[in-house]
Amino acid sequence: MSSPHKDKERGYEERGTVLLTTLLMTSIIAVVAVGILSDLKLSIKRTINVNSYAQADWYAKGVEDFAYLYLEQSFLGLSREEKNLALLDTQPITLPTEGGVMTLRVSDGGHCFALNSLVNQQGVGDESTRQQFIHLLNIIAFGKIDANRVSNTIIDWIDRDSQTRPGGAEDGGYLGVVPPYRTANTALSSAQEIRAVQGMSEELYQTLRPFICTGATGQLTKFNINSARPEHSAVLASLLGGPEQVQMAVRLITERPQGGHTKETIKGIIAPEGNWPEGSYPDQIIYEPELIWIEAEILHGTAKRSRSFEFNLGGVDNTLFHLTYRGWGRETFRPRLKRGEQSPDESEN
């Protein structure tokens, strides 16, 4: 028979075991609860993000419709002078949304060199537009050799033949790299595509990017002088004859008369005796917009979306227009040069 003293000790041990078991179970339950709450918090956050991005995608789809409405209802009915003034306004259009905001920047789409004009509509390299491009490359600090090489490699990338131009590259120049690939032999789909052209380093691309766009095959660069700002002077100078015309290009933009230039005022300044500068292309200078470039940013919660659009104004009195380009992501946006950053330095020209 056990003694009362031993029974008492056994009772203490059993109660200690129960207490330890209870504490252990409580700890396990607490850990499990923390894990469940953490997973629940993550799931809620993931759901919110998914909903934000889904809603942002819907807004991104709607922003194209808004761009159509803006052009149709607020832009096309303006006079030539009013259109140019509207495009000179750098203030974005801001549209508050539930949980976010949409921002649209509208600008003239004709203040860049159209790379697809380097070949004609038959897919053959065009020497006159290549010379314009060389002028532009010289103005933004490309040397003569680099300018010829870059222009010819881009033409070889676009044109339909397989003959390599001087300094250029056809399929043979690309099949030897890893991974191998071929030239497109068709119009550029975006300015970013020239990154694939042989010899186009990221540094050269970033230098060139603010001054170029694509355009349709054989569609010449059309520069609207009445909505241009000084940072666009390099492209205008390339149409006026090259680097020696940069000061003139800046003057035409900064001393623009009230109401804008006309063909007659431009000719009176540049060619008062009737002789345009050698290598100039005055017919490619226009006085009201033909292309509209729109960049849209959508913010909704934690989601961001970016879209870009180019519209070609056409028809009688610009009463019709159509979409010619649609881009996704900020990479498709056209870099903006501030006046102090423009190339080349005006003081050196």
C-alpha positions in Angstrom: 0.0 0.0 0.0 1.3 3.4 -1.1 1.9 6.0 1.5 0.0 9.3 1.5 3.3 11.1 1.0 4.0 9.2 -2.3 0.5 9.7 -3.6 0.8 13.4 -3.0 4.1 13.5 -5.0 2.5 11.5 -7.8 -0.3 14.0 -8.0 2.2 16.9 -8.3 3.9 15.1 -11.2 0.7 14.5 -13.0 -0.4 18.1 -12.7 3.1 19.2 -13.9 2.7 16.9 -16.9 -0.7 18.3 -17.7 0.6 21.9 -17.4 3.5 21.2 -19.7 1.2 19.5 -22.2 -1.2 22.4 -22.1 1.6 25.0 -22.6 3.0 22.9 -25.5 -0.4 22.7 -27.2 -1.0 26.4 -26.6 2.3 27.2 -28.3 1.6 24.9 -31.2 -1.9 26.5 -31.7 -0.4 30.0 -31.5 2.2 29.1 -34.2 -0.4 27.6 -36.4 -2.7 30.7 -35.9 0.1 33.1 -36.7 0.8 31.1 -39.9 -2.8 31.1 -40.9 -3.1 34.8 -40.3 0.1 35.4 -42.3 -1.3 33.4 -45.2 -4.6 35.1 -44.9 -3.0 38.6 -44.9 -0.9 37.6 -48.0 -3.9 36.2 -49.7 -5.9 39.4 -49.1 -3.0 41.5 -50.3 -2.6 39.3 -53.4 -6.3 39.6 -54.1 -6.2 43.4 -53.8 -3.2 43.5 -56.2 -4.9 41.2 -58.7 -8.1 43.4 -58.6 -6.0 46.6 -58.9 -4.2 45.3 -62.0 -7.4 44.0 -63.5 -9.1 47.3 -63.0 -6.0 49.1 -64.4 -6.1 46.9 -67.5 -9.7 48.0 -68.0 -8.8 51.6 -67.7 -6.0 51.1 -70.1 -8.4 49.7 -72.7 -10.7 52.7 -72.1 -8.0 55.3 -72.5 -7.8 54.5 -76.2 -11.5 55.3 -76.6 -11.0 58.5 -74.7 -8.1 59.5 -77.1 -10.5 59.0 -80.0 -13.2 61.1 -78.3 -10.6 63.8 -77.4 -9.5 64.1 -81.0 -13.0 64.0 -82.5 -14.7 66.3 -80.1 -12.0 68.6 -78.7 -9.2 68.8 -81.3 -10.3 68.4 -84.9 -12.7 71.3 -84.8 -10.0 73.7 -83.9 -8.4 76.2 -86.3 -4.8 75.6 -87.5 -3.5 78.2 -85.1 -5.5 76.7 -82.2 -4.2 73.2 -82.9 -0.7 74.3 -82.9 -1.2 76.2 -79.6 -2.8 73.2 -78.1 0.2 71.0 -79.0 2.6 73.6 -77.5 0.8 73.3 -74.2 2.9 70.7 -72.2 0.3 70.4 -69.4 -1.1 66.8 -69.3 -4.8 65.9 -69.3 -5.6 64.5 -65.8 -8.6 62.3 -65.3 -9.3 61.2 -61.7 -10.7 57.7 -61.3 -12.0 55.8 -58.4 -8.9 54.7 -56.6 -6.4 56.2 -59.0 -5.8 58.6 -61.9 -5.2 58.6 -65.7 -2.8 61.1 -67.2 -2.6 61.8 -71.0 0.1 63.8 -72.7 -0.8 65.0 -76.2 1.9 66.2 -78.6 2.8 66.7 -82.2 4.0 63.3 -83.6 6.0 64.9 -86.4 9.0 66.2 -84.5 11.2 63.1 -85.1 12.9 61.5 -88.1 10.7 58.7 -89.6 13.1 55.7 -89.9 10.9 53.8 -92.3 11.3 56.6 -94.8 14.9 55.3 -95.4 13.3 52.9 -97.9 10.6 53.7 -100.5 7.3 51.9 -100.8 8.9 49.3 -103.0 11.4 48.4 -100.1 14.4 50.0 -101.8 16.8 52.3 -100.0 16.2 56.0 -100.6 19.3 58.1 -100.8 17.7 61.5 -100.3 16.1 60.4 -97.0 19.4 58.7 -96.0 21.1 62.0 -96.5 18.6 63.7 -94.2 19.3 61.0 -91.6 23.0 61.5 -91.9 22.5 65.2 -91.4 20.6 64.4 -88.2 23.3 61.9 -87.0 26.0 64.5 -87.7 24.0 67.1 -85.7 23.7 64.9 -82.6 27.4 64.1 -82.5 27.8 61.0 -84.8 30.9 61.2 -86.9 30.9 60.8 -90.7 32.0 57.1 -90.5 29.5 56.2 -87.8 26.7 58.1 -89.6 27.2 56.2 -92.8 27.5 52.9 -91.0 24.3 53.4 -88.8 22.3 54.6 -91.8 23.3 51.7 -94.0 22.8 49.0 -91.4 19.3 50.3 -90.7 18.5 50.4 -94.4 19.8 46.8 -94.8 17.6 45.8 -91.9 14.5 47.2 -93.5 15.0 46.8 -97.3 13.9 43.8 -99.3 17.1 42.9 -101.0 20.1 40.9 -99.7 22.8 43.1 -101.0 25.0 44.5 -98.2 25.5 48.3 -98.3 28.9 49.9 -97.4 29.3 49.4 -93.7 25.9 47.7 -93.5 24.9 44.2 -92.7 22.6 41.6 -94.2 21.7 38.1 -93.0 25.4 36.9 -93.0 26.3 39.5 -90.4 23.6 38.2 -88.0 23.7 34.4 -88.5 27.2 34.3 -86.9 26.1 35.6 -83.5 24.6 33.6 -80.6 21.7 33.2 -80.9 21.6 33.7 -84.7 18.9 35.7 -86.4 18.1 37.4 -89.7 17.3 40.9 -90.9 13.6 41.9 -90.8 13.4 42.9 -94.5 10.3 44.9 -93.7 9.3 48.2 -92.0 10.3 48.7 -88.4 7.4 48.0 -86.0 8.9 50.4 -83.3 11.9 52.5 -82.7 13.1 49.9 -80.1 13.6 47.4 -82.9 16.9 49.1 -84.0 18.5 47.7 -80.9 18.7 44.5 -82.9 20.7 46.2 -85.7 24.3 45.3 -85.9 26.6 47.7 -84.1 23.8 49.5 -82.3 25.1 49.7 -78.7 22.8 50.8 -75.9 24.7 54.1 -75.6 24.2 54.9 -79.3 20.6 53.9 -79.1 19.9 56.2 -76.1 21.6 59.0 -77.9 19.5 58.5 -81.0 16.2 57.6 -79.4 14.8 61.2 -78.6 15.1 62.1 -82.3 13.6 59.1 -84.1 10.2 57.4 -84.7 9.1 54.8 -87.3 6.3 56.1 -89.6 4.9 54.0 -92.5 7.2 52.6 -95.2 8.1 55.4 -97.6 6.3 58.0 -95.5 8.6 61.1 -95.4 9.3 63.0 -92.2 6.9 65.9 -92.0 8.1 68.5 -89.4 5.4 70.9 -88.1 7.4 74.0 -87.4 4.5 75.8 -85.7 4.3 73.4 -82.8 8.0 72.8 -82.4 10.1 73.8 -79.4 13.9 74.6 -79.4 14.8 71.0 -78.4 13.4 69.9 -81.8 15.8 72.0 -83.7 18.1 69.1 -84.6 15.4 67.4 -86.7 14.4 70.7 -88.4 18.1 71.4 -89.2 18.4 68.0 -90.8 15.7 69.1 -93.3 17.4 72.5 -93.8 20.7 71.1 -94.9 22.6 69.8 -91.9 24.7 70.9 -88.9 25.4 74.4 -90.3 21.7 75.1 -90.2 21.2 74.5 -86.5 21.3 78.2 -85.5 18.8 78.9 -88.3 16.5 76.1 -87.1 16.6 77.5 -83.5 15.9 81.0 -84.8 12.9 79.8 -86.8 11.4 78.2 -83.7 12.2 80.8 -81.1 11.3 83.8 -83.3 8.1 82.3 -84.6 5.6 85.0 -85.5 2.3 85.3 -83.8 -0.1 83.0 -85.6 2.8 80.8 -86.8 5.0 80.5 -89.9 3.8 80.0 -93.4 5.7 78.7 -96.4 6.2 82.3 -97.5 7.6 83.6 -94.2 10.0 80.6 -94.0 11.2 81.2 -97.6 11.6 84.9 -96.9 14.0 84.1 -94.0 15.9 81.1 -95.4 15.8 81.8 -99.2 15.0 85.5 -99.7 16.6 85.2 -103.2 14.7 82.1 -104.1 17.6 79.6 -103.5 17.1 77.2 -100.7 20.2 75.9 -99.0 21.9 72.9 -100.7 20.6 69.6 -99.4 17.4 71.1 -97.9 13.9 69.7 -98.1 11.5 72.6 -97.6 8.5 70.5 -98.8 8.8 68.4 -95.7 8.3 71.4 -93.4 4.6 71.7 -92.6 2.5 74.3 -90.8 -0.2 72.3 -88.9 -0.1 68.8 -87.4 -0.5 65.7 -89.4 0.4 63.2 -86.7 -0.8 63.3 -83.1 1.2 61.4 -80.4 -0.5 60.5 -77.1 1.1 58.9 -74.1 -1.1 57.6 -71.3 -0.3 56.5 -67.8 -2.8 54.7 -65.6 -2.4 54.4 -61.8 -4.9 52.4 -59.8 -4.0 51.3 -56.3 -0.6 49.6 -56.6 -1.0 49.0 -60.4 0.6 51.0 -63.2 -0.1 50.8 -66.9 1.4 52.8 -69.8 0.1 53.1 -73.3 1.1 55.1 -76.4 -0.8 55.9 -79.5 -0.1 57.7 -82.8 -3.0 59.0 -84.9 -2.8 60.2 -88.5 -5.0 63.1 -89.3 -6.4 62.9 -92.8 -9.4 63.5 -95.0 -10.7 66.9 -96.1 -9.8 69.7 -93.7 -8.5 67.1 -91.2 -12.0 65.9 -90.4 -10.9 62.2 -90.3 -8.2 60.4 -88.4 -7.0 56.9 -87.9 -4.8 55.0 -85.4 -1.4 54.1 -86.9 0.5 52.9 -83.8 -0.3 51.4 -80.5 2.4 50.7 -77.9 2.5 49.1 -74.5 4.8 50.1 -71.6 6.9 53.2 -70.8 9.6 51.9 -73.2 7.4 53.1 -76.1 7.3 56.6 -74.7 9.4 59.2 -76.6 12.1 60.7 -74.4 11.8 64.5 -73.9 14.8 66.7 -74.2 14.8 69.8 -72.1 16.2 72.9 -73.8 19.3 72.8 -71.7 19.9 69.1 -72.7 19.4 69.5 -76.4 22.0 68.3 -78.8 24.1 69.9 -80.1 25.1 72.8 -77.9 23.7 75.9 -79.7 26.8 77.9 -78.7 29.0 75.7 -80.8 27.0 76.1 -84.0 
